[in-house]
Amino acid sequence: MSITYRKDKKSGITYAYECTSVWVPELRQARNHRKYLGRVDEDGNIIPSTGRRGRPARDKVSSTKPEAAADPAAMLKERDQEIATLKAENEHLRSLLAGISWLLKDAALTEEEIDQAEQSLQKRSRKSS
């Protein structure tokens, strides 16, 4: 009995299998049987499967029925607010990235110029917050 690892070339995910050899007397040959154990994370730890072919384990499935859908208009309004918040945050991050890339372009800056750029970035971040 051993554990083997297989990496999916398309997704890059590594899977772990338990391999055992079984002797088949009729054929006078050994056959390998593989049992799927789960995925392997970045640290090399095996994340066990539920054993149910992609379905969540029973204890994780809630037996209660889902609540009735909320008011669609309220849901749309909430989604629009979230989108506006994310757009503002995205714009803020883009301005910070532009400032950082500007600093990296001209690596031969003096300390005064770097301090001025940092102050400028801090003022921008305060204005957008």
N, C-alpha and C positions, 0 to 999 in steps of 0.2 A: 504494500500500500504506500503510495507516494502522492505528493501534491505537485501538479504541473500547472504552468501558467501559459496562457495563450493571449496574444495581443491582436485585437481587431485592427486591421490596417486602415480601414475607412475612418473609424471613430477614434482610434488610438486608445481604446479602453482595454485594460488587461483583465482577463477572467481567470479564476482559479478553479481547478478540477481535482477531484480525488481519483487516482487511477489504481485499479487493482487488476492483477492478472488472474485469469480463471482457466484451469485446464479442462479442455473438452475431450473426453475419452474417445468418442466416436471418430473425431477427426485427428486425434493424437497430436493436437496443437494447442497452444495457449492463445487465449483471446483476452484483449484488454477491455475493461469496462470503466467508463468515466462517469463520475457523478459531479454535477455542477455544485460548487460551493458558494460562489458569489464573485463580486467585483473586487479588484485590488485598488486601494487608494494610493495617493502619491507617496505615502510613508511606507508602503509595502504591506499594510494591514489588509486582511481579507474582510470585506463587508459582507456578512452572510446574507444569502437569499432567503426569501420566505418559503421557498419550496413549492410555490403555487403558480409558476409560469407567469410572472409579471403582475399577479394580483397582490394587493396588500394583505398582510397577515390578518387573521380574524379579530385579534384583540385591538388592532388599529382601526378597524372599520366600525363606525358608529352605527348602532342599531336604530337610532332615532331617524325619523324622516327629516329632510332638510326643511328649513323654515320657508314660508311662502315668500316669493320674490318681493322686494321692496318696491316703492313707487319708482317707475322708470324715469320720470322727470327728475326726481331727486338723485337717482343714480347718475344720470347724465350730468347734472350740475356738479356733483362731487367729482366725477371723472374730469370735467373741464377745469375745475379748480386744481386738481392734481397735475394736469398737463401744464397749466400756467406756472405752477410752482416749479415743475421740472424744467421748463423752458428757461425760467429765470436763473435757476441753479446752473443750467448748461451754459448760459451766456456768461455767468460769473466765472466758471471754470475755464471757458475759452479765453477770457481776458487774462486770467492768470497764466495760462499756457502761452499766450502771445508774449507776455512779459518775460517769461522764463526763456522762451526761444530767442527773444531779442538779446537776452544776456548771454546765451550760449553762442550766438553768432559772432559776437565780438568779445572773445575771451580775454583780450588784452586791455580790459577796462581798469581804471584806477579804482582805489577803494572809495573815493568820493563819488564816482559815477555809480558804483554798485550800491552805495548807501542811498543815493538819490533815487535809483530805480526801485529799491526796496520800499522807500517811503511812498513812492508813486503807486506801487502795487497795493500797499496797505490802505492808502486813501481810496483806491478803486474798490477794494473789498469792503470797506466801511460804507461807501455810497450804495453799493448793490445789496448790502445786507439789510 
